[in-house]
Amino acid sequence: MNGTRTIATAGRVLTQIRHDPRTIALLVVVPSLLIGLVAWIFTDTGVFSTIGPAMLALFPFIVMFLVTSITTLRERRTGTLERLLSMPLGKADFILGYTLAFGLLAVVQTLVAVAYAVWVCGLDIKGSVWLLVAVALADAILGTTLGLFVSAFARTEFQVVQFMPALVFPQILLGGIFIPRDQLPDVLHIISDWLPLSHAIDALNAVANDTHDAAYVGGQLLIIGAFALAAIVFGSLTLQRRTA
């Protein structure tokens, strides 16, 4: 692993995205629009105050997962990855470069989404807004790293989408959005403890409602970070040079 090569990879990715306004819009604007749509649906009710923090976890996570996995897959299908790895560029440099590039985009996405949810949609945050930003950012980076990981197992964009019901939907169903996790059947509650999105939603709810101290939120951030790190490690180990 080489820091210079990692940064160069990140710069190349950011340069490519800079010339793709549709991807920029998808990354930065769409999560906020979806959050706004949810707030509009539940106008004059207290529902958005209840599920709003979970939406800050859900939409950025899904968008980062899809964009990152499809972008990485295209690098492999077009032969770009094979050419890059024929040079002094390791798989870890590639994965970390992508993580850094999309992580920087996730910072922008998170700041826009949180600002829109709080100051435009009126999401009531009783805790620290900056702590809310930190958790939402960790969640978006988690979506990035999981997208990098699953891209190694897909041969087409359609196969990437097929990972949604296998990897993402269970996390949505068991994450506490529809029913509090402590009210789930015991087996499902145990399974949900091993799903990273559950910890992101728990942390965002804790900050929004100010029900736990910073130490609890910090613990949830460590868990999210551990999942993201594991995805980076396994992603670098399973990354293929090209799609057969």
C-alpha positions in Angstrom: 0.0 0.0 0.0 1.3 3.4 -1.0 -0.2 6.7 0.2 0.8 8.6 -3.0 -0.8 6.0 -5.3 -3.9 6.0 -3.1 -4.3 9.8 -3.3 -3.6 9.6 -7.1 -6.4 7.1 -7.5 -8.8 9.2 -5.4 -7.9 12.2 -7.6 -8.6 10.3 -10.8 -12.0 9.2 -9.5 -12.9 12.7 -8.4 -11.9 14.1 -11.8 -14.1 11.5 -13.6 -17.1 12.3 -11.4 -16.5 16.1 -11.8 -17.4 15.6 -15.5 -20.5 13.6 -14.8 -23.2 15.9 -13.5 -25.8 13.1 -13.2 -23.7 11.2 -10.8 -23.0 14.4 -8.8 -26.7 15.1 -8.6 -27.5 11.5 -7.6 -24.9 11.6 -4.8 -25.6 15.1 -3.4 -29.1 16.0 -4.3 -31.2 12.9 -4.5 -30.9 11.8 -0.8 -32.1 15.3 0.3 -35.0 15.2 -2.1 -36.1 11.8 -0.8 -35.9 13.1 2.8 -37.9 16.1 1.7 -40.5 13.8 0.1 -40.9 11.8 3.3 -41.3 15.0 5.3 -43.9 16.2 2.8 -45.9 13.0 3.0 -46.1 13.3 6.7 -46.9 17.0 6.8 -48.8 18.1 10.0 -48.1 14.8 11.7 -45.4 13.8 14.1 -44.2 10.9 12.0 -41.3 12.6 10.3 -39.8 13.5 13.7 -39.9 9.8 14.5 -38.5 8.4 11.3 -36.5 11.3 10.0 -33.2 10.3 11.7 -33.6 6.8 10.1 -34.0 8.4 6.7 -30.7 10.2 7.2 -29.2 6.7 7.5 -31.2 5.0 4.8 -31.1 7.2 1.7 -27.4 8.2 1.7 -26.4 4.5 2.5 -28.4 3.2 -0.5 -27.2 5.9 -2.9 -23.5 5.4 -1.9 -23.8 1.7 -2.1 -25.3 1.7 -5.6 -23.0 4.4 -7.1 -19.8 3.0 -5.7 -20.5 -0.6 -6.6 -21.6 0.2 -10.2 -18.6 2.6 -10.8 -16.1 0.0 -9.6 -17.8 -2.7 -11.7 -17.5 -0.5 -14.8 -13.7 0.0 -14.1 -13.4 -3.8 -14.2 -15.6 -4.4 -17.2 -13.9 -1.7 -19.4 -10.4 -3.1 -18.5 -9.4 0.0 -16.7 -8.7 -1.8 -13.4 -6.6 -4.4 -15.2 -4.5 -1.7 -16.8 -4.1 0.1 -13.4 -3.1 -3.1 -11.6 -0.5 -3.8 -14.3 1.3 -0.7 -13.0 2.7 -0.3 -9.5 -0.8 0.0 -8.0 -2.0 -2.6 -5.4 -5.5 -3.7 -4.8 -5.5 -2.0 -1.4 -4.4 1.3 -3.1 -7.3 1.0 -5.5 -9.9 0.3 -2.8 -8.6 3.0 -0.4 -8.4 5.5 -3.2 -12.1 4.9 -4.1 -13.0 5.0 -0.4 -11.2 8.3 0.0 -12.8 9.8 -3.2 -16.3 8.8 -2.3 -15.7 9.6 1.3 -15.1 13.2 0.4 -18.3 13.2 -1.7 -20.0 11.6 1.3 -19.0 14.6 3.4 -20.7 17.0 1.0 -23.7 14.7 0.7 -24.1 14.4 4.5 -23.8 18.2 5.1 -26.4 18.9 2.5 -28.8 16.1 3.7 -28.5 17.1 7.4 -28.9 20.8 6.7 -31.9 20.1 4.5 -33.6 17.8 7.0 -33.0 20.1 10.0 -33.4 23.6 8.6 -35.8 23.0 5.6 -37.8 20.0 6.6 -37.9 20.9 10.3 -36.5 17.7 11.8 -36.2 18.3 15.5 -32.8 17.5 16.9 -32.5 17.6 20.6 -28.8 16.5 20.7 -25.7 17.9 18.9 -26.2 18.5 15.2 -22.5 18.0 14.6 -22.7 14.6 16.3 -25.6 13.8 14.0 -23.4 14.8 11.0 -20.7 12.5 12.2 -23.0 9.5 12.4 -24.6 10.2 9.1 -21.2 10.5 7.5 -20.0 7.2 8.9 -23.2 5.6 7.6 -22.6 7.0 4.1 -19.0 5.8 4.1 -20.3 2.4 5.2 -22.5 2.3 2.1 -19.4 3.2 0.0 -17.2 0.4 1.5 -20.0 -2.2 1.2 -20.5 -1.2 -2.4 -16.8 -1.7 -3.1 -17.0 -5.1 -1.5 -20.0 -6.5 -3.4 -18.8 -5.1 -6.7 -16.2 -8.0 -6.7 -19.0 -10.5 -7.0 -21.0 -8.9 -9.8 -20.5 -9.2 -13.5 -23.2 -6.8 -14.6 -25.0 -3.7 -13.2 -28.1 -5.8 -12.9 -26.3 -8.2 -10.6 -25.2 -5.3 -8.5 -28.9 -4.3 -8.1 -29.7 -7.9 -7.1 -27.5 -7.4 -4.0 -30.1 -4.9 -2.8 -32.7 -7.5 -1.6 -29.9 -9.8 -0.4 -27.8 -7.3 1.6 -29.6 -4.0 2.0 -33.3 -4.8 2.3 -32.8 -7.0 5.4 -31.0 -4.2 7.1 -33.8 -1.8 6.3 -36.5 -4.3 7.6 -34.6 -5.1 10.8 -33.0 -1.7 11.4 -35.8 -0.3 13.6 -37.5 1.9 11.0 -40.8 0.1 11.0 -40.8 -1.2 14.5 -38.3 -0.6 17.4 -35.6 -3.3 17.4 -36.4 -4.2 21.0 -39.9 -5.2 19.9 -38.6 -7.6 17.3 -38.8 -11.4 17.9 -35.7 -12.5 19.8 -34.0 -14.2 16.9 -34.6 -11.2 14.6 -33.3 -8.9 17.3 -30.1 -10.9 17.6 -29.7 -10.8 13.8 -30.3 -7.1 13.7 -27.4 -6.6 16.2 -25.0 -7.9 13.5 -26.3 -5.6 10.8 -24.4 -2.3 10.6 -27.3 -0.2 9.4 -29.0 -1.0 12.7 -26.3 0.7 14.7 -26.3 3.7 12.4 -30.1 4.1 12.9 -29.7 3.6 16.7 -27.0 6.2 16.9 -29.0 8.8 14.8 -32.1 8.2 16.9 -30.0 8.6 20.1 -28.7 11.9 18.9 -32.0 13.2 17.6 -33.9 12.4 20.8 -30.9 12.9 23.1 -31.6 9.6 24.9 -28.0 8.5 25.3 -24.7 10.2 26.0 -21.9 10.8 23.6 -20.1 7.6 24.9 -23.0 5.5 23.6 -23.0 7.2 20.2 -19.2 6.9 20.1 -19.5 3.1 20.7 -22.0 2.9 17.8 -19.6 4.8 15.6 -16.8 2.3 16.4 -19.1 -0.6 15.4 -19.9 1.2 12.1 -16.3 1.9 11.5 -15.4 -1.8 12.2 -17.9 -2.9 9.6 -16.5 -0.4 7.1 -12.9 -1.4 7.7 -13.8 -5.1 7.3 -15.5 -4.3 4.0 -12.3 -2.5 2.8 -10.1 -5.4 3.8 -12.3 -8.1 2.2 -12.9 -5.8 -0.8 -9.2 -5.6 -1.4 -8.8 -9.4 -1.0 -11.6 -10.3 -3.4 -11.1 -7.6 -6.0 -10.8 -9.1 -9.5 -8.8 -7.5 -12.3 -11.5 -7.9 -14.8 -15.0 -9.3 -15.3 -14.9 -12.7 -17.0 
